[in-house]
Amino acid sequence: MRIDVITLFPALFPGPLAESIPGRALGRGIAELHSHDLRRWGLGRHRSVDDYTYGGGAGMVLRPEPVAAALDAVRGDDGFVILMDPGGERFTQARAQDLAGRPHLVLVCPRYEGVDDRIRGMVDLELSIGDYVLSGGELPALVVIDAVLRLLPGAIDAASTGEESFVEGLLEYPQYTRPPVFRGQAVPEVLVSGDHAAVARWRREQALERTRRRRPDLLDLPAGTSGVGPTPGGRVPGAMPASTEPVRRAGRRGRGRRVDDAERWDAGNGPPDRSAG
C-alpha cells in the first residue's frame, strides 16, 4: 500500500507512526508513507494556499487551485482521496478495514477555517474522527493511517485484530494477565479453568455486557432483526453496509505476534471542527 498525505506541515509525518506496530509495517515495506507540503503548489512568490472567505467572516479558507494541483501530482490512477473534514463520515473500524484493502490512499489535511467547497468535488471520501476541536487535519490523518496500517497483512498477527472492539459490532471483552491476584482482585476463575468452550462463552457474554453498558448505540439493529451478530443481509451491528459506501466519483473504486493491550487503540467516532476533520 502507498499512502500520500497533503499537508502544510509535512514534518508531522511519520511522527508516532514511526514507532510500534505502524513503524514495523512501514519498516518492513508492507506500506510506504509520503508527506507533501501543500505550499509546493502554492500561488505566487509567497506560495499562498489560502484566502479570505466570500461573504465575510472570520478565518481563512484553503483555495482550490493548490489542492487540485497537488492531487493531480500525487493521486495517480488508483489513488483514493480522503478529505479530513467534520462534515464527513464518522470513522469506524469497518471503514478502516475498507481502506486497508485499497492500494493507494491520499489524505488531504485542511487548516484554518476549512476548505473552499469546490475541493469536495475532488475527493472520494470525507472522514471525521470525533466531536472535538483540533487545529488541523494532521492528527486525524495520523489516527486513520494507524488504524489502517495495523490491519494490513503481516503488520501483526491476524488473530490479534479478529477479536478487537468493533470487529463484530461489540466492544472487546475484559482481558487479564499475571499476577493471578492483585490487591485482592483475582482473575476470573473461568479463564484459568482450561475449558476453552466456557472461556469463549464468558468472553461473548462479557463483550455483550460491556457494550450494553458503555456503547448501547452499537447494539441498534435494523428493523426486523434481533440479537447480535450478522443480520439476514449479512450486516454486523456497528458495521457500515457496503451498498451505502459514500464514494463520490464513479469509476474510482480501489481494488507476528500477539500484541500488548498498550499497543492497541480503539478509536472513537464523530465529526470534529471545520479544520480538524
C-alpha positions as MATLAB code, in Angstrom:
seq = 'MRIDVITLFPALFPGPLAESIPGRALGRGIAELHSHDLRRWGLGRHRSVDDYTYGGGAGMVLRPEPVAAALDAVRGDDGFVILMDPGGERFTQARAQDLAGRPHLVLVCPRYEGVDDRIRGMVDLELSIGDYVLSGGELPALVVIDAVLRLLPGAIDAASTGEESFVEGLLEYPQYTRPPVFRGQAVPEVLVSGDHAAVARWRREQALERTRRRRPDLLDLPAGTSGVGPTPGGRVPGAMPASTEPVRRAGRRGRGRRVDDAERWDAGNGPPDRSAG';
ca = [
       0.000    0.000    0.000;
       1.074    3.582   -0.703;
      -0.164    6.467    1.458;
       0.310   10.105    0.457;
      -0.520   12.979    2.798;
      -1.042   16.538    1.562;
      -0.401   18.974    4.408;
       1.069   22.334    5.354;
       3.171   20.553    7.976;
       4.876   17.552    6.332;
       7.344   17.232    9.232;
       4.486   15.847   11.367;
       4.760   12.612    9.357;
       5.574    9.874   10.107;
       5.740   11.161   13.704;
       4.237    8.496   16.001;
       3.738    6.234   13.001;
       7.479    5.535   13.108;
       7.013    3.554   16.332;
       5.492    0.218   17.373;
       3.077   -1.544   15.010;
       2.831    1.120   12.267;
       6.589    1.674   12.416;
       7.218   -2.019   11.863;
       4.728   -2.104    8.992;
       6.497    0.791    7.303;
       9.933   -0.631    8.085;
       9.061   -3.999    6.572;
       7.817   -2.401    3.369;
       4.228   -3.503    3.955;
       3.266    0.108    3.245;
       5.043    3.310    2.279;
       4.172    6.768    3.570;
       4.911   10.067    1.813;
       4.041   13.569    3.040;
       3.833   16.542    0.676;
       3.986   20.240    1.527;
       0.914   21.896    0.029;
       2.902   25.121   -0.406;
       4.853   23.383   -3.139;
       1.779   24.066   -5.262;
       1.055   27.474   -3.706;
       0.344   30.584   -5.723;
       2.690   33.480   -6.393;
       6.021   34.414   -4.863;
       4.782   33.628   -1.343;
       3.287   30.235   -2.259;
      -0.120   31.274   -0.952;
      -2.616   28.473   -0.326;
      -5.480   30.328    1.422;
      -7.597   33.477    1.157;
     -10.459   35.336    2.821;
     -13.930   33.846    2.583;
     -16.529   35.347    0.233;
     -19.423   36.864    2.128;
     -17.240   37.811    5.074;
     -16.492   36.007    8.308;
     -13.540   35.046   10.453;
     -10.692   32.835    9.326;
      -9.006   31.869    6.100;
     -10.124   29.200    3.635;
      -7.906   26.882    1.599;
      -8.026   27.792   -2.098;
      -8.943   25.109   -4.625;
      -6.033   25.648   -7.054;
      -3.179   24.371   -4.830;
      -5.186   21.358   -3.671;
      -6.171   20.499   -7.255;
      -2.565   20.749   -8.412;
      -1.363   18.597   -5.517;
      -3.948   15.914   -6.269;
      -3.060   15.973   -9.956;
       0.547   15.297   -8.967;
       0.093   12.514   -6.403;
      -3.223   10.736   -6.934;
      -2.174    8.621   -9.943;
      -4.568    6.098  -11.452;
      -5.518    4.265   -8.264;
      -5.446    6.946   -5.562;
      -8.450    7.023   -3.208;
      -8.616   10.608   -1.949;
      -9.801   11.369    1.591;
     -10.525   14.816    2.991;
     -10.313   15.066    6.774;
     -13.433   17.119    7.478;
     -16.023   17.479   10.283;
     -18.938   17.072    7.897;
     -17.628   13.746    6.688;
     -18.459   10.180    7.517;
     -17.652    9.085   11.056;
     -14.537    6.935   11.013;
     -15.240    3.362   12.103;
     -13.456    0.033   12.209;
     -15.496   -1.040    9.195;
     -14.191    1.916    7.222;
     -10.625    1.197    8.383;
     -10.988   -2.346    7.041;
     -12.288   -0.981    3.744;
      -9.364    1.419    3.396;
      -6.879   -1.321    4.277;
      -7.985   -3.152    1.135;
      -7.124   -0.262   -1.176;
      -3.711    0.019   -2.867;
      -3.270    3.801   -2.654;
      -4.660    6.357   -0.195;
      -4.274   10.136   -0.483;
      -5.201   12.138    2.633;
      -5.805   15.892    2.454;
      -5.324   17.747    5.762;
      -7.097   21.125    5.947;
      -6.081   24.037    8.167;
      -7.514   27.432    9.004;
     -11.306   27.832    8.710;
     -11.680   24.948    6.274;
     -11.652   24.423    2.522;
     -13.246   26.045   -0.497;
     -16.322   23.891   -1.053;
     -15.265   23.131   -4.614;
     -12.473   20.989   -3.195;
     -15.091   18.497   -2.009;
     -15.790   17.537   -5.601;
     -12.150   16.479   -5.993;
     -12.208   13.801   -3.293;
     -13.678   10.322   -2.931;
     -14.488   10.424    0.768;
     -14.722   12.880    3.672;
     -13.810   11.497    7.112;
     -14.180   12.751   10.687;
     -12.826   11.195   13.894;
     -14.673   12.896   16.751;
     -16.795   15.660   18.246;
     -13.978   17.958   19.340;
     -11.861   20.816   18.011;
      -8.320   20.386   16.684;
      -6.005   22.812   14.906;
      -5.923   20.894   11.641;
      -6.393   17.612    9.840;
      -2.955   16.145   10.543;
      -3.769   14.434   13.843;
      -6.961   12.888   12.439;
      -4.929   11.683    9.455;
      -2.437   10.022   11.804;
      -5.326    8.240   13.529;
      -6.715    6.951   10.242;
      -3.312    5.825    8.971;
      -2.522    3.986   12.226;
      -5.886    2.193   12.144;
      -5.289    1.143    8.537;
      -1.640    0.076    8.825;
      -2.288   -2.363   11.662;
      -4.875   -4.174    9.513;
      -2.518   -4.833    6.610;
      -1.452   -8.464    6.176;
       1.820   -9.031    8.012;
       1.573   -5.973   10.270;
       0.509   -8.027   13.292;
      -0.874  -11.485   13.998;
      -4.258  -11.753   12.302;
      -5.722  -13.260   15.472;
      -4.955  -10.022   17.310;
      -7.294   -7.997   15.094;
     -10.001  -10.645   14.784;
     -11.403  -10.230   18.306;
     -10.957   -6.494   18.890;
     -13.632   -3.958   19.703;
     -15.984   -3.086   16.818;
     -14.920   -6.028   14.638;
     -18.206   -7.834   15.384;
     -20.148   -4.733   16.354;
     -19.213   -5.177   20.029;
     -16.629   -3.825   22.422;
     -13.873   -6.265   23.322;
     -14.218   -8.499   26.374;
     -12.094   -7.860   29.526;
      -8.581   -9.279   29.490;
      -6.198  -10.283   32.279;
      -2.556  -11.237   32.704;
      -0.253  -12.026   35.634;
      -0.361  -11.910   38.623;
      -3.418  -14.096   39.265;
      -4.364  -11.917   42.262;
      -3.588   -8.196   42.522;
      -4.653   -6.112   45.518;
      -7.382   -8.545   46.349;
      -8.725   -8.756   42.796;
      -8.473  -12.204   41.240;
      -8.536  -13.234   37.602;
     -11.967  -14.768   36.799;
     -11.808  -18.485   37.516;
     -13.185  -19.442   34.113;
     -10.094  -18.016   32.387;
      -7.787  -20.424   34.206;
     -10.138  -23.409   34.027;
      -8.733  -24.813   30.795;
     -12.289  -25.124   29.419;
     -11.989  -23.367   26.062;
     -15.716  -23.523   25.328;
     -16.512  -21.938   28.687;
     -13.902  -19.230   28.062;
     -15.441  -18.458   24.673;
     -18.936  -18.196   26.224;
     -17.660  -15.959   29.023;
     -15.906  -13.659   26.573;
     -19.021  -13.364   24.436;
     -21.197  -12.597   27.464;
     -18.722  -10.047   28.770;
     -18.442   -8.346   25.383;
     -22.224   -8.038   25.199;
     -22.486   -6.698   28.748;
     -19.671   -4.194   28.275;
     -21.253   -2.988   25.029;
     -24.704   -2.631   26.629;
     -23.204   -0.650   29.483;
     -20.755    1.571   27.614;
     -21.913    1.756   23.979;
     -25.565    0.710   23.671;
     -25.712    2.502   20.327;
     -23.621   -0.314   18.839;
     -26.443   -2.760   19.564;
     -29.013   -0.872   17.470;
     -30.221   -3.179   14.733;
     -32.178   -2.607   11.520;
     -35.924   -3.182   11.758;
     -36.904   -6.842   11.675;
     -33.683   -8.194   13.167;
     -32.769   -9.279   16.664;
     -29.784  -10.416   18.654;
     -26.155   -9.550   17.998;
     -24.141  -10.674   15.023;
     -24.702  -10.678   11.269;
     -28.237   -9.839   10.173;
     -30.035  -11.699    7.366;
     -28.485   -9.248    4.908;
     -25.020  -10.053    6.191;
     -24.607   -6.824    8.138;
     -22.902   -6.796   11.527;
     -24.264   -4.247   14.019;
     -21.953   -1.265   14.069;
     -20.573   -2.059   10.621;
     -21.108    0.062    7.528;
     -23.280   -1.538    4.817;
     -21.172   -1.844    1.670;
     -24.067   -0.649   -0.506;
     -24.071    2.753    1.186;
     -20.342    3.448    0.825;
     -20.152    7.168    0.008;
     -17.680    7.150   -2.888;
     -18.152   10.432   -4.717;
     -16.844    9.813   -8.196;
     -17.934    6.813  -10.223;
     -15.186    4.665  -11.629;
     -12.589    5.421   -8.917;
     -13.066    2.370   -6.702;
      -9.840    0.910   -5.382;
      -9.067   -2.565   -5.654;
       3.505  -11.809   14.111;
       2.843  -11.708   17.137;
       0.350  -11.230   19.952;
       0.082   -7.522   20.651;
       0.074   -5.978   24.106;
      -3.039   -4.048   25.109;
      -0.833   -0.977   25.490;
      -0.185   -1.097   21.761;
      -3.829   -1.438   20.823;
      -6.139    1.546   20.491;
      -9.914    1.565   19.984;
     -10.692    4.837   18.176;
     -13.840    6.891   18.864;
     -16.282    8.288   16.336;
     -17.926   11.562   15.401;
     -17.176   14.751   13.475;
     -14.700   17.404   14.740;
     -14.329   21.048   13.708;
     -14.083   22.570   10.288;
     -10.295   22.455   10.093;
      -9.586   19.286   12.034;
     -11.753   16.714   10.284;
];
